[in-house]
């Protein structure tokens, strides 16, 4: 297989042998590969007659804009914003027509996209949206497509870039197989096809979108799912009490395996602690059901409570504490999933949004940004 870059989004692609073009699974652009000169037939032998009359023949027209392979000069990149590029992956999964169905997750995805474009100046073309409503089969939130989307998010990441990963859907847990979880369980995301294809484990999420972050780049994750406290598996969890006092818990694995970045910054807001469940709530929105955590995240920003990470987290927690959770679709079903997969007992429906990061910092001094 030959590695090439997509001529549009620059995602790495594997070109099959003898193929001269490939369609990107993410943006659908067709990348055509210029033939290797060594594989072309040799030119016809030189003759005096052809030399004598060569001025009567026009040279063949040049091939316009060939898409080179990754081993040659890459195609020109689009102009970058001042301060770096902004990219986002947004996943909203309702598991429609199944026993695991949720109500508000696609609404969460749409609201998050609107927020990123209108409040934080993300470009629509730099946001990859995965929901069951998408007509494009590559944008259905299957396990394969979510994996591809995460790889696209960090592809070509440089200093100054700001990346966002938002997920609204089921989260669960499974037995930890490599001994790097203090509680003995890995946290997992549940793609729309998780029953047949399996879940995405926090170790893989960390390897894909956390560890590659270079110095000067930033990733912000918003995970509205059950058991999501340490879904990115990053080393430090901000443990806050009801009066707003906090300490950073060190969750670095005893094995010594590195769970941080390659010099960049990774911060995650999650809907609840690892042993808690998240709820859909129609009480928060008079129009339609949404995820409680996503709604509180957006409301904290819209109401001006997002000056620092500390004020943001306090506002989200206060909003959820003061809300009547009238529709517990996500929490109840995921509790049943956890019992089935881990052999554990049903967890409490108490929900407290969490903040985790690759490095501890003063949450009341650092300005919140996306």
C-alpha positions, 0 to 999 in steps of 0.5 A: 500500500502506498501512503498518500494525502487527500488533496482536499483535507490532507487525511492520510490514505492508503492507495491500493497497488496499481490504483491511480485515484482514491476517494477520501472517506471523510471529505469524499474528494478524489485524489489522483496520483501522477504515474511514476515515471519509472513505470511509463513505457520508454520514449520512441527511438530518436530519428533524424526525421522526427528531429527534422519535423519536431517544430511542426508538432505542438508538445502535449498539454501539461497535466494540471494539478496532479495530486502528489503522493506523500513522498513528494511535495504536498499540495498547497494548504489552505490559508491558515487563520491567525493563531492557527486552524480550528477543527472539530469533530461532533458526534450525536448518536440516538440509537434509533429503533433499538432498545438503547434509544436516546432522545437528545443527542442529535440536538446536542450535536446541532447546538454544539455546531451552532455554538462553535460557528457563531460564538467561536468562529469555527468554519463549517468546512472545518467541522466534521459532523457524525449523526444518524441523520447524515445521508453520507454513509461515511458520516454515520457514527459507526465505530469505523467512522468515529475512528476515522474522524478522530484521526482526521481531527489531529492530522497535520496538527500544528502549534496554534491549532485548536481542536474540539471533540464533542460526543453525545451518546452512550458511554459504558465501562469494561474490564481493564485488561492492561492494569492502568485503571485504578478502579479496574475498569476502562471507560468506553464510547458506544458507536451506533453499531457497538452491539456488533462492532464493539466499543471504543476504549479510552486507551484508544481515544488517548492514543489517537487524539491526545498523545499526538498533540504537539507543543502549542496545540490544544484539544478540548473534549466535551463528552456527554455520556455515562461513565465519562469522567476520565474518557480521554484517559488524561492524567489529572482529574479536578476533584471539586467540592460543592463550595468550589474548592478543588484538588487535582487527582493524579491518575497516572497509571502505576505501570508508567505508561504515558497518557499525556500529550507530545507537548500540547494541551488536552482538557476535557469536560465530561458529563459525570464521574466514571461511576455515574450516569448522565441523563437526558432532560427535557426540563432544561429545554422547553422545545426538545430533549437535550443532554443535560451536560451539553445544555449546561455547557452551552448555557454557561457560555451564553450567560457569561459564566465562562471567564475561567475554567473554574467559573465554567465548571461551577456554573455547569454543576450548579445548573445540573444540581438545580434541574429536575431530571425528568427523562433518564433515558441515557442513564437507565439504559447505560446502567443496564449496559454496565451491569451486563458488561461488567457484572456490577450493580446499578450505579447512582443517577447522581451526576456531577460534570468533571474537568480533567487535563494533561497537566494541573493548572489554576482553574480560577486563573486560566481563561476558558477558550476554544 
